[in-house]
Amino acid sequence: MSDVRKVSAGAGAEWLLGGFGLLRKAPAGLLATGAVLGLVTGLPLLLAESAPGMFLGLQALIMLITPVLLGGFVYALHEVDRGGAASPTHLLEGFRNGRTLPLMAQLVPQIAFGIAAIVLLVLMVGVDQLQTLVAAMETAQGQSNPDPALFAGLPAGRLLLWMLLVIALVIAVYFYTFVASPQIMLERRPAFEAMGRSFRACLRNLPAMLVFIVLTLIVAVLMSVAAQVVAALFGLVGGLLVGALFGQVVLMAVLMPVVIGAIYTAWSQMVAPAAGATIAAAATSSGIEV
């Protein structure tokens, strides 16, 4: 782990403060960038009831391009850190100069996690028991006071163990992608090299990661409550789906600059080049890859 730096546990709080600090440097540009990201990722909500097929297809497309858009967000924060301005157009930077596929490669650990979770569930619980569980849950949904006897005989111990393993897998996936985007965008590193360094950096700085995760969850919950209030107000005027979309836009507008800014700060402390990060000379093309 000589290629990553050791930081104190308190650095986890510094990362989050760094995110707020970057937002204060360019509030208008970063809030607008976050709002556009929220709008793009939230648009499928409008099709959830009227066109379920299109909703699923658009959701899949959004899932594919989200890592690329987040890479562009990292670029915007890098510009702010260097004294420049942030703009929603920076979200497109991830589509330029050969960064599209490396950024999308961050989905590989997530897909592997999904497959592993399903395989573990089948192996540990069994198909028959899963069918029994699904039937019990469907029956319980139709009861105001579900009968505990519905779940009698189910392998609660194995289900609990599976849940613990899933939590461990989620943490591992998060570690692999935590500071991968800044390395891909700003250091021009290959995707899997960047993810490997991200995982090693998180392992070496577990105390800081724990502090960061706890504080980020608290901030996210508080912001989510505020966004739900906004969603409820807009929902009274435009309906539930419109309210949900506006709520997501407001949440992403504020939360994403802080969280991505914190990740950018963590990258700068743990794995960024000692002399400071620079965009490679190859990043001069203005073309957008498909």
C-alpha positions in Angstrom: 0.0 0.0 0.0 3.0 2.3 -0.5 1.2 4.0 -3.3 -1.5 5.4 -1.0 -1.0 7.8 2.0 -2.1 7.2 5.6 -4.4 9.8 7.1 -5.9 10.3 10.6 -9.4 9.3 11.6 -10.3 12.9 11.7 -9.6 13.2 8.0 -13.0 11.7 7.4 -14.6 14.8 8.8 -12.1 17.0 6.9 -13.3 15.4 3.6 -16.9 16.4 4.3 -15.9 19.9 5.4 -13.9 20.1 2.2 -17.0 19.3 0.2 -18.9 22.1 1.9 -15.8 24.4 1.4 -15.8 23.8 -2.4 -19.6 24.5 -2.5 -19.0 27.8 -0.8 -16.3 28.7 -3.4 -18.7 28.4 -6.3 -22.3 27.9 -5.0 -24.2 29.0 -8.1 -22.3 26.8 -10.5 -22.1 23.7 -8.3 -25.8 24.0 -7.3 -26.8 24.3 -10.9 -24.6 21.3 -11.8 -26.1 19.2 -9.1 -29.7 20.3 -10.1 -29.1 19.2 -13.7 -27.7 15.9 -12.6 -30.7 15.4 -10.4 -33.0 16.3 -13.3 -31.3 13.9 -15.6 -31.4 11.0 -13.2 -34.9 11.8 -12.0 -36.6 12.1 -15.4 -37.6 8.4 -15.5 -39.9 9.1 -12.6 -42.3 10.9 -14.9 -42.7 7.7 -16.9 -43.2 5.3 -14.0 -47.0 5.1 -14.3 -47.7 6.1 -17.9 -45.0 4.1 -19.7 -43.5 1.3 -17.5 -41.5 -0.1 -20.4 -39.9 3.2 -21.3 -39.3 3.8 -17.6 -37.2 0.6 -17.2 -35.3 1.3 -20.4 -34.5 4.8 -19.4 -33.5 3.7 -15.9 -31.1 1.3 -17.4 -29.6 4.0 -19.6 -29.3 6.4 -16.7 -27.5 3.6 -14.7 -25.0 3.3 -17.5 -24.2 7.0 -17.9 -24.3 8.0 -14.2 -20.6 7.1 -13.5 -19.7 9.2 -16.6 -21.7 12.2 -15.4 -20.2 11.8 -11.9 -16.8 11.9 -13.5 -17.7 15.2 -15.1 -18.8 16.4 -11.7 -15.3 15.6 -10.4 -13.9 17.7 -13.2 -16.2 20.6 -12.2 -14.9 20.5 -8.6 -11.3 20.3 -9.9 -12.0 23.5 -11.8 -13.4 25.2 -8.7 -10.5 24.0 -6.6 -8.1 25.6 -9.1 -10.0 28.9 -8.8 -12.2 28.5 -11.9 -16.0 28.3 -12.2 -18.3 25.2 -12.3 -20.9 24.7 -15.0 -23.4 22.0 -15.8 -21.6 21.5 -19.1 -18.8 20.0 -17.1 -21.0 16.9 -16.7 -20.1 16.1 -20.3 -16.3 16.0 -19.6 -16.6 12.3 -18.8 -17.6 11.6 -22.4 -14.4 13.2 -23.8 -10.9 12.0 -24.4 -11.5 8.3 -23.9 -12.8 8.4 -20.4 -16.3 7.1 -21.1 -15.6 3.3 -20.9 -13.1 3.6 -18.0 -15.7 5.5 -16.0 -18.5 3.1 -16.9 -16.2 0.2 -15.9 -16.9 1.2 -12.3 -20.2 -0.6 -12.8 -18.4 -3.9 -13.0 -18.0 -4.3 -9.2 -21.6 -3.4 -8.7 -22.8 -5.9 -11.3 -20.5 -8.6 -9.7 -22.0 -7.7 -6.3 -25.6 -8.2 -7.6 -24.7 -11.6 -9.1 -22.8 -12.6 -5.9 -25.7 -11.5 -3.7 -28.3 -13.6 -5.7 -26.0 -16.7 -5.8 -25.4 -16.5 -2.1 -29.1 -16.1 -1.3 -30.0 -19.2 -3.4 -27.1 -21.3 -1.9 -27.7 -20.3 1.7 -31.5 -20.2 1.8 -32.6 -22.4 -1.0 -35.2 -21.9 -3.8 -38.0 -23.6 -1.9 -37.5 -21.5 1.3 -37.3 -18.4 -0.9 -40.7 -19.2 -2.5 -42.1 -19.8 1.0 -40.7 -16.4 2.1 -42.2 -14.6 -0.9 -45.6 -16.2 -0.3 -45.5 -15.3 3.4 -44.7 -11.7 2.6 -47.5 -11.4 0.1 -49.9 -12.8 2.6 -48.7 -10.5 5.3 -49.1 -7.4 3.1 -52.9 -8.0 3.1 -53.1 -8.1 6.9 -53.2 -5.2 9.2 -51.5 -7.3 11.9 -49.5 -10.0 10.2 -49.5 -13.4 11.9 -46.0 -14.3 13.1 -46.8 -17.9 12.3 -46.5 -17.0 8.6 -42.8 -16.8 9.0 -42.4 -19.8 11.4 -40.0 -22.3 10.0 -38.1 -19.9 7.8 -34.3 -20.0 8.1 -33.9 -16.7 10.0 -30.3 -17.4 11.0 -29.2 -18.0 7.4 -31.1 -15.0 6.2 -29.4 -12.8 8.8 -26.0 -14.2 7.8 -26.8 -13.5 4.2 -27.7 -9.9 5.1 -24.4 -9.5 6.9 -22.5 -10.8 3.9 -24.4 -8.5 1.6 -23.4 -5.5 3.9 -19.8 -6.6 3.7 -20.0 -6.8 -0.1 -21.6 -3.4 -0.3 -18.7 -1.9 1.7 -16.2 -3.7 -0.6 -17.8 -2.3 -3.7 -17.9 1.2 -2.2 -14.2 1.0 -1.3 -13.4 0.0 -4.9 -15.2 3.0 -6.4 -14.7 5.6 -3.6 -11.8 7.6 -5.2 -11.7 5.9 -8.6 -13.4 8.6 -10.6 -10.9 11.4 -9.7 -8.0 9.1 -10.7 -9.7 8.2 -14.0 -10.6 11.8 -14.8 -7.6 13.7 -13.4 -4.7 11.3 -13.4 -5.7 9.4 -16.6 -5.3 6.1 -14.8 -6.9 2.9 -16.2 -10.2 1.9 -14.6 -9.1 -1.2 -12.8 -5.9 0.3 -11.6 -7.8 3.2 -10.2 -10.3 0.9 -8.5 -7.5 -1.2 -7.0 -5.8 1.9 -5.6 -9.1 3.2 -4.2 -9.7 -0.1 -2.4 -6.2 -0.1 -0.9 -6.6 3.5 0.2 -9.9 2.8 1.9 -8.4 -0.3 3.7 -5.4 1.6 4.9 -7.6 4.4 6.2 -10.5 2.5 7.7 -11.0 4.8 10.7 -11.3 7.9 8.4 -13.7 6.0 6.2 -15.9 5.0 9.2 -16.0 8.7 10.3 -16.8 9.9 6.8 -19.6 7.3 6.2 -21.3 8.1 9.5 -21.2 11.8 9.1 -22.2 11.6 5.4 -25.2 9.5 6.4 -26.3 12.0 8.9 -26.0 14.9 6.4 -27.8 12.9 3.8 -30.7 12.1 6.1 -31.1 15.7 7.1 -31.0 16.9 3.5 -33.4 14.1 2.5 -36.0 15.3 5.0 -35.8 18.9 3.6 -36.1 17.5 0.1 -39.2 15.5 1.1 -40.8 18.7 2.4 -40.1 20.3 -1.0 -41.5 17.2 -2.8 -44.7 17.4 -0.7 -45.2 21.0 -1.5 -44.7 20.6 -5.3 -46.8 17.4 -5.1 -49.8 19.4 -3.9 -49.6 21.4 -7.1 -48.3 19.0 -9.8 -49.0 15.5 -8.4 -46.9 12.9 -6.7 -44.5 12.2 -9.6 -43.8 15.9 -10.3 -43.3 16.4 -6.6 -40.9 13.5 -6.4 -38.9 14.8 -9.3 -38.6 18.3 -7.8 -37.6 16.8 -4.5 -34.8 14.8 -6.2 -33.6 17.8 -8.1 -33.4 19.9 -4.8 -31.7 17.0 -3.0 -29.1 16.4 -5.7 -28.5 20.1 -6.1 -27.2 20.4 -2.6 -26.0 16.9 -1.7 -24.0 16.0 -4.8 -21.6 19.0 -4.6 -20.9 18.2 -1.0 -20.5 14.4 -1.4 -18.5 14.5 -4.6 -16.5 17.4 -3.2 -15.7 15.3 -0.2 -14.6 12.4 -2.4 -12.4 14.9 -4.4 -10.9 16.0 -1.1 -10.3 12.4 0.0 -8.6 11.7 -3.3 -6.3 14.7 -2.9 -5.3 13.5 0.6 -4.9 9.8 0.0 -3.8 9.1 -3.6 -3.4 12.3 -5.6 0.1 13.0 -7.0 2.1 14.8 -4.5 2.8 17.8 -6.8 -1.0 18.2 -7.3 -3.4 16.9 -9.9 -3.3 18.1 -13.4 -5.4 17.2 -16.4 -3.3 15.2 -18.9 -2.2 16.9 -22.1 -4.3 14.5 -24.0 -7.4 16.1 -22.5 -7.6 18.8 -25.2 -10.0 17.2 -27.6 -13.5 18.6 -27.5 -15.2 15.5 -29.1 -17.7 13.4 -27.3 -17.5 9.6 -27.4 -20.6 7.5 -28.0 
